[in-house]
Amino acid sequence: MADAGNRGLFKTHEDINQGWIPNPGSLVIFHFNEGWHIGILKTWGDTITTIEGNTGIGNDRDGDGVAEKHRSQQLIYGIVDLGAY
């Protein structure tokens, strides 16, 4: 992620709090108690919509499919915004 950060592609929760808005298709990185997870951003708002693999309909940690998820921005660790490249 260091190279992504050097190119201005990696954004933190601080950037989000300052009003920065990512592009659809950005990679959203979450850090939960169980570990790391990633999704592809579909829509942005107080609640974001992502497409995520290794998941299920509920809050399955080790799901067996791909699903659309709705999550709070507060859960975001960082974002790699490929649209900024």
C-alpha positions as a Python dict, from the first residue, in 0.01 Angstrom:
ca = {
    (1, 'M'): (0, 0, 0),
    (2, 'A'): (299, 228, 36),
    (3, 'D'): (322, 275, -342),
    (4, 'A'): (-53, 341, -360),
    (5, 'G'): (-14, 599, -84),
    (6, 'N'): (277, 766, -260),
    (7, 'R'): (67, 801, -575),
    (8, 'G'): (-226, 944, -381),
    (9, 'L'): (-440, 636, -442),
    (10, 'F'): (-469, 518, -81),
    (11, 'K'): (-700, 723, 139),
    (12, 'T'): (-761, 684, 511),
    (13, 'H'): (-1063, 743, 731),
    (14, 'E'): (-916, 1090, 800),
    (15, 'D'): (-946, 1176, 429),
    (16, 'I'): (-1307, 1058, 434),
    (17, 'N'): (-1382, 1271, 742),
    (18, 'Q'): (-1246, 1575, 555),
    (19, 'G'): (-1504, 1530, 279),
    (20, 'W'): (-1309, 1329, 21),
    (21, 'I'): (-1541, 1109, -189),
    (22, 'P'): (-1412, 794, -365),
    (23, 'N'): (-1503, 683, -715),
    (24, 'P'): (-1723, 379, -779),
    (25, 'G'): (-1498, 78, -838),
    (26, 'S'): (-1258, 179, -561),
    (27, 'L'): (-1130, -96, -333),
    (28, 'V'): (-1270, -53, 19),
    (29, 'I'): (-1060, -207, 297),
    (30, 'F'): (-1224, -312, 622),
    (31, 'H'): (-1057, -434, 939),
    (32, 'F'): (-1280, -639, 1165),
    (33, 'N'): (-1190, -824, 1485),
    (34, 'E'): (-1164, -1140, 1275),
    (35, 'G'): (-920, -986, 1027),
    (36, 'W'): (-907, -795, 699),
    (37, 'H'): (-1171, -783, 427),
    (38, 'I'): (-1207, -597, 96),
    (39, 'G'): (-1495, -495, -126),
    (40, 'I'): (-1553, -303, -449),
    (41, 'L'): (-1739, 26, -399),
    (42, 'K'): (-2071, 50, -578),
    (43, 'T'): (-2237, 353, -413),
    (44, 'W'): (-2126, 612, -158),
    (45, 'G'): (-2321, 775, 127),
    (46, 'D'): (-2350, 749, 505),
    (47, 'T'): (-2408, 382, 425),
    (48, 'I'): (-2195, 249, 141),
    (49, 'T'): (-2277, -34, -95),
    (50, 'T'): (-2002, -278, -189),
    (51, 'I'): (-1969, -601, -381),
    (52, 'E'): (-1777, -852, -170),
    (53, 'G'): (-1654, -1206, -215),
    (54, 'N'): (-1603, -1477, 47),
    (55, 'T'): (-1927, -1369, 210),
    (56, 'G'): (-2291, -1463, 240),
    (57, 'I'): (-2634, -1315, 298),
    (58, 'G'): (-2579, -1262, 672),
    (59, 'N'): (-2259, -1155, 839),
    (60, 'D'): (-2083, -1474, 742),
    (61, 'R'): (-1712, -1452, 805),
    (62, 'D'): (-1626, -1738, 572),
    (63, 'G'): (-1910, -1729, 326),
    (64, 'D'): (-1916, -1915, 0),
    (65, 'G'): (-2038, -1650, -239),
    (66, 'V'): (-2039, -1297, -369),
    (67, 'A'): (-2295, -1052, -230),
    (68, 'E'): (-2391, -687, -227),
    (69, 'K'): (-2330, -548, 122),
    (70, 'H'): (-2444, -227, 291),
    (71, 'R'): (-2202, -100, 554),
    (72, 'S'): (-2139, 213, 758),
    (73, 'Q'): (-1852, 440, 655),
    (74, 'Q'): (-1729, 401, 1013),
    (75, 'L'): (-1616, 46, 934),
    (76, 'I'): (-1373, 159, 663),
    (77, 'Y'): (-1000, 126, 731),
    (78, 'G'): (-896, 275, 399),
    (79, 'I'): (-971, 299, 29),
    (80, 'V'): (-761, 247, -282),
    (81, 'D'): (-919, 482, -537),
    (82, 'L'): (-815, 356, -878),
    (83, 'G'): (-1012, 634, -1043),
    (84, 'A'): (-755, 880, -904),
    (85, 'Y'): (-472, 721, -1103),
}
